[in-house]
Amino acid sequence: MRIVITFLFLVTILVDQINAQTGMLFSYEKFIDDEGDTLLYRELYPDYNLSRKYPLVIFLHGSGERGNDNKAQLKWGVMNFASSENMSKYPAIVIAPQCPEGMSWANFSDDVVKYAEAPSKPMRLVISLIRQLMKSPGIDSNRIYITGLSMGGYGTYDAISRYPDLFAAAVPVCGAGDVAKAKVFAHVPIWIFHGAEDPAVDPGYSYAMLAALIKAGAHPGFTVYPEVGHFSWLPAYSDPLMMEWLFRQHK
């Protein structure tokens, strides 16, 4: 146990050092919708070429990165999209919104993952932001991807359940969704990731979603890492096959 805690502490220090360097690639942005509600977000742009369109990646962070500093959401996962190798291979516009404290990306019952009728305010703002960004001539509206970890994994399922025709692919990591909605987004290419020993989000949620999607006629990707706990996003977002698969998807 002591070795595991020390390892995670060292990983956190290393991640903070990397993020301090690459975080400068993400601009500070703020979106205000028609109702006057605000969503803070960071934005990564490739070397922009006005003659081409770029995919749009939406990254939803976990519960520990909620707040209003417009910075914490870059701690885990999203920085992999900003690596020099991935920016060269897969140039994309990456949006990393920050969920306010006390709120969540998904709107569901606490005792069971069953969605409420309306989306949460942060999700409503994310979708409004996406629709505004789609008006830009540089966005390929046929290649809008969504991914997220932990609370963001819940949010990824929530988003594709409520707006199944908006996204070209989804990658939920250590999340959970309403299996009753699987048939709604069965046509959306999806790759599910989870740690087999996750103490925070039961991997059984991912197995249940896998079964529901297969029953609905889908062919989801599914990766469970043995002997891995909640930090399954470390190998998931570092997987070159996942990146290659994601950026191949088109509506």
N, C-alpha and C positions, 0 to 999 in steps of 0.2 A: 504493500500500500504506500509506504514512504517513497519507494522508487517511482511509482506511478505519479504521485503528487509532485515530486521533484521534476519529473519529465514534463508534466503539463505546465509547470511554472516556467521551465526553460523554453518550452514551445511558445508560451505567451510572450515572453521577453523578445524572442526572435521575431514573432509576428508583429509586435509593436515597432521593432526597428525597421522591418521591411515596409510596413504601412506608412511610417513616417517619411520614407523616401518616395514610395510610389503614390502616396495619397495626394501629392502635389499635381498629379495628372488629372485628378478629378476636380472640376470647378464647383464652387459653391453656388447653389441655385435655390430659388423659392418659387413655388407655384401657388397662386391664389385663384380659387374657383369662383363661379358666378354668385355663390352664396357667401363669399367673403372668408371661407375657410382656407387655412394655409397648410401646405405640405412642404417641408424642407427636403431637399434632395441633392445628391452629388451626381455629376455628369462627366462621363469619359467620352471624348471624341477621338476618332482616328485621324490620321493625316488626311484632311478632307479634300475630296476630289469632286468638284461640282458636277462632273459628268456622270457620276454613278450614284446608286442608292445603297444604303447600308442597313444591315439588320439592326433591330432594336432589342436589347437585352434588359429585362427588368429583374433586379435582384432584391429579394426581400430578406432582411436580416432577422436574427433571433430576438428573443425577449430581453436578453441582457444588454442589447444595444439600443433600446428605446431611449428617447430623450429629446432634447432640443438644441444640442450642440452642433448638429449637422456634420458629425465626424465619426461618432462611435460605430455607425453602420458599415464602415469600411474595414472593421477589425478582422472579420472572418470571411473567407470565400471569394468575395467580389474582386479582391486584388489579383486573383489568378487570371482574370480577364484582361488585366492591365500589364501583364508580363510582356516583355519585348517580343518573345516568341509568339505568343497568342495574338498580340496586336498586329504582328506581321502576317501571320497565317489567316487570322479571322478578324479583320478590321470591323469594328462594330461601334454603335453608340450604346453605351451602358448607363443605365439609370439606377441609382441606389437611393431610394427614398428612406426617410427616417420616421418610424412610427412614434408618436408622442407617448410619454410615460402614462401608464394606466390604460392604454388602448391596445388593440390587437389588429392584425391584418384580417383574420377570419372572424366571422360572427356565428358562433355556434353554442349549443348547450354545453355546460361544463361536465356533466356526467356522461354524456355520449356525444360523439361528433355528429350532430344533426344541425344543419344550417338554419339560422333564422331567415325570415323572408327577405329582409333588407341587408345589404352589405354593411360592414362597419364603416365609420367615417373615413379612416385611413385608406381602406380599400376603394371607397367611392372616389377619393381624391386621386389615388393612383390611376384608376381607370380614366378619370377626366384628364389627367396629365398625359396619358398615352394617346388619347384621342386628339389632344391638342398637338402633340408631337407628330402625329400621323399627317398633319397638314403640311409639314415641312417637306420640300421636294427631295431632301436627302434621305428620307426614311423609306425603306422597303416594307410596305404594309403587309406583304405576304411572308415576312420573316420577322415576326415579333415573338420573342421567346420570354418565358418567365421561369424563374427558379428561386429557391429560397431554402433556408435551413431552419430546423426546429420550428419556432413560431412562424418563420417564413415558409417552411414546408407546408404547414397548415394553410398559410395564406395562398400558396401556389395552387393547392387543391381548390380552395375557395374561389379563386379567380377563374380557373378554367371551368368550374361548375356553373358559375354565374354568367361568364362571357366566353362560352366554348368556341365561338366562331372568330374570336379576336386573335387567338394565339396559334402559332405554327408548331410549337413544341413546348414541353414543360419538363422541368427536372426538380421534383420535390426531394429534399434530403432530410432524413429523420423527422418526417412530419406525419400528419394524419388527415384524413378527409372523410366526408360523408359518403359511405359506400353506396347508399341509395341513389346517389347522383352519378355513379360510374357510367351508366349508359348515356348520359348527357354529353360527356366529353370523351367517349370511347374512340372517337375519330381523331383525337389530338394525339400525336406522337408523344410518348412519355417514357422517361427512364427514372425509376424509383431507386433511391439509395437509403440504406439504414445500417446501423451497427447491430450485430446479433446480441450484444449485451448492453444495449442502451437502457440506462436506469431512469432516464427522464421521459422519453417517449417510447412506449412499448412497441418493439418491432412487429408485434402482432397486428398493429394498425396497417403496416405496409403489406403484410401477408394477406390481410383481409381485402385490401384495395386491389392487390394483384388478382385474387380470385374473382372479385367482382368485375374487374375489367376484362378478364378472359371470358367470363360468362357473357359479357356484353359484346363479345366479338373482337376485342382489341388484342394487340400483340405488344404489350409493354416490355421495356427493358427493366431488369430487376437485378439489383446487386445488394447482397447482404455481406458485410465484412465480418468474418469470424473473429472473436476475441476483441471486438471493438465496441466501445461504449457510445456516448453521445457525440463524440468528436468525429463522427463518420464523414463530416464535410471536409476534413483534411485530405483523405484520399480521394473523395468524390470529385472535388474541384481541381485536383491535381492530375486527374485521369485524362491523358491525351485522347483516348478513344471517346470519352464523353464529349469533349470539346469538338472533336471532328464530327461526331454524330449530330450534335446540337446544330452546328452551323450548316449541315447538309439539309436540314428540314425546311420545307416550303409548304405554304398552304396550297 
